[in-house]
Amino acid sequence: MQITFKLYAGLTQYLPPDKRTGNLMPLELADGATIGQAIEPFGLPPKQVHLVLVNGVFVPPEKRPEHVLVEGDVLAIWPPIAGG
């Protein structure tokens, strides 16, 4: 199956160099893959995987290991962001 994988802010450095400008890439996964399985090959530091959305819907940290992705999903991840 194929999903769209998006990383934001400082996490874009974990995408392949040719995908960093647009901050997204198509990602081929096995059927039944979870969020954890999707992001594992990218080596994202766990403390930097802060806000996770699937199709614009927040997935809480405790649900991410078992949340199964489906064809066409958009997985977007933001690091913690500070500001004022």
N, C-alpha and C positions, 0 to 999 in steps of 0.2 A: 504494500500500500504506500501511498505517497501523502505526506503532509507538508505544510509550510512551516519552517522553523525560523523564528525571529529572536534576535538578541539585541538588547538596547544598552546604551551608555557604554561603560567600560567593558561590558561582556562581549562586545563585537569583536574584540581581539581574539576570541576563541573560534570565530568562524574562519573558513578558508580565506586567504588573502583576497581572492577575486570576488568574494561575497560581502566583504566588510563595508563597502561604500553604501550598499542598499540595505544592509543589516538583516537580510533574509536570504533563505535558500530553500529549494525543494529538498526534502529529506525522504529517502526510501527506507521503509521499516518493514519488519515482518508483521504479518497480521497478528493482532493481539498484543502489540508492543505497548509498554507503559511509558509514562513521562520519564521515569527514571532510566529506562532502557534507551530512550531517545537521546537523552542528554549525556549519558555516560561516556560515549566516545569523544566528546568534546573537552573533557577534563575540567568542567566548570567547578570552581571551589564551592563546596556546599553552602558556606556562609554568604556567598554572593548570589545564590539563587533565592531571591527574596520574593518577588511578585511573579506568580505564574498564572497565566491565563490560557485557557483553551477556548477558542472561538469567542473571545472577549469575556469569558466567565472565569472568575477567580477560582483557583483550585488550592485549598488550604494545604499546608505542609504535610499533615498527617494522611491526606488522601493521595498525594502525588505518587507514592510507590506502587499503588494498585490501580491508579486511574488509567484505563485502557484508551488508547487513541484509535481513531477510525479514519478511513480514507477521506481526505479533504480537510481534515482538522488544521487549524492554525494554532501552533504552540508558540507563545510569546513569553519571554523571560526578562525581567528587570532586576538589576542589583539594588541593594538599599540605596536610597537617594536622600541626601540631606539638603536642606535649603531653608530659606526663611522668607 
